[in-house]
Amino acid sequence: MSGDRLYSVKDSAAYLGGLSEYTIHAWLSSGKLRRTKVGSRTMVRQSELERLIAEGDGGKSSGRQRPEQLQ
C-alpha cells in the first residue's frame, strides 16, 4: 500500500460525501475506521475509506441515540 493516499479527518469527511468531522472522529474512536498517525496528526488511508464504502452498513451510526430510540 505504498501508493495509498492519506487524508486528514476533514478531507476524509468530504471524501465520504460530506459527513461531519464528528462522525469521522466517532468512527475512529469506535474502531469502525482505522487511523494512521503521522507525527501528531491523525490521518486515514484512502484504502481504509474505500473499505468502509465497500462494506456499507446503510449509513447506520453507533453514535448518539435518535429521539425515537430514547423511548
N, C-alpha and C positions, 0 to 999 in steps of 0.2 A: 504494500500500500504506500510506497514511497511517493507516488504522484497524487495522493489523496489531499485535496484542498482542505484547509482549516477555516472554520467560520467562527466569528465571535458569537456571543449569545444573541446580540441584536440581529446580526446577519442570519443566524440560524432561524430566528423567529420569522424573518422576512422570507427565507428560503422555504419554510413550511407554510407559506400562504398568508403571512401577516399575523401569526399568533402573537400573543403578548410575551414580553421577556419574562414575566412572572411565570407563565406556563413552562417555558424552557427551563427556568431555574427549578420549578417544582419537579419536572421530569428528571432533571439531573440529580436532585436530592433523593428521589424515589428509586432511581436506578433504571427507569424506563429509557433513559438516554445516557450514553456513556460520554464522559468528559475526557479531554486531553489537556493537561496543564502545560503551558509554555511560560516558564518563569512563574509569575504570579497570576497570569491570565488564564481564564477558563475558555477553552476552545472546543469545538465539536467538529469531528471529521465529516466530510461530505458523505462517505460511505455509511456512516452512522445515521445521518439524516435520511439517506436513501433506504436503509434497513427499516427505519421507523415507518416510512411511507409504504414500503412493500408489505410490512406486517399489518398495517392498517387495523385499527380497533374501532372504527366507526366514530372517531372523534371523542370517545369517552375518556374522561379525565378522572384520576383518583383524587383530585383536589377537593375543594370546598363542596359541601352538600348543597344541592339546589333546594329552594323552598319546599317543593313537593316531597322531598326526601326527609324533611325535618319532622313531618307529622307522625 
